[in-house]
Amino acid sequence: MLVNFRLALPWKELHAEGEYSEEGFVVFAGAKCRLEETKAINRAAKKVRKTLQKKEILTQQKDTDDFLTLGTDHIFKTPSAAACVVLGRSANGWTEWKYKDGRTLDEVKRNIRE
């Protein structure tokens, strides 16, 4: 069962949607990701962001945009890796990604298994 999740920082105009599957966590094209990384980003997330930017998958569409846009759907190995790339900082994807009713990915997956 696939369930869509949302991650947002409204004051930064960041938002992303995705779904959890057996292959990993897919973040959908059009996601708005933090432009600048914070000091709290881990090395692995920094490397993934750099790779996505080099491949022009994660780009600044206009010079005036203060965010990066994900150009295609992208599968991350974990929900946390996906959250880190979107937020530009270290993050626990199991608690950052939320279902439309506010439940976390962790809560929804736990309920699905029961």
WOGIQUI-V593615 format. One record per pair of residues at least 24 apart in sequence whose C-alpha atoms are under 7 Angstrom apart, sorted by sequence separation. I is the first residue (numbers start at 1). J is the second residue. D is the distance in whole Angstrom. If there is no record, write none. Layout:
i->I j->J d->D
i->I j->J d->D
This chain:
i->35 j->66 d->6
i->35 j->67 d->4
i->34 j->67 d->5
i->35 j->68 d->5
i->33 j->67 d->5
i->34 j->68 d->6
i->32 j->67 d->6
i->33 j->68 d->5
i->32 j->68 d->6
i->33 j->69 d->6
i->45 j->81 d->6
i->49 j->85 d->6
i->32 j->69 d->5
i->31 j->69 d->6
i->32 j->70 d->7
i->30 j->69 d->6
i->31 j->70 d->5
i->45 j->84 d->6
i->30 j->70 d->5
i->45 j->85 d->6
i->29 j->70 d->5
i->30 j->71 d->6
i->29 j->71 d->5
i->29 j->72 d->4
i->28 j->72 d->7
i->29 j->73 d->4
i->28 j->73 d->4
i->27 j->73 d->6
i->28 j->74 d->7
i->26 j->73 d->7
i->27 j->74 d->5
i->41 j->88 d->6
i->42 j->89 d->7
i->26 j->74 d->5
i->27 j->75 d->6
i->41 j->89 d->4
i->42 j->90 d->6
i->26 j->75 d->4
i->40 j->89 d->5
i->41 j->90 d->5
i->25 j->75 d->6
i->26 j->76 d->6
i->38 j->88 d->6
i->40 j->90 d->6
i->24 j->75 d->6
i->25 j->76 d->5
i->37 j->88 d->4
i->38 j->89 d->5
i->24 j->76 d->6
i->25 j->77 d->6
i->34 j->86 d->6
i->36 j->88 d->7
i->37 j->89 d->6
i->24 j->77 d->5
i->25 j->78 d->6
i->33 j->86 d->4
i->34 j->87 d->5
i->24 j->78 d->6
i->25 j->79 d->5
i->33 j->87 d->6
i->34 j->88 d->6
i->27 j->82 d->7
i->25 j->82 d->7
i->7 j->96 d->6
i->7 j->97 d->5
i->6 j->97 d->6
i->7 j->98 d->6
i->5 j->97 d->6
i->6 j->98 d->5
i->5 j->98 d->5
i->6 j->99 d->6
i->5 j->99 d->5
i->4 j->99 d->7
i->5 j->100 d->7
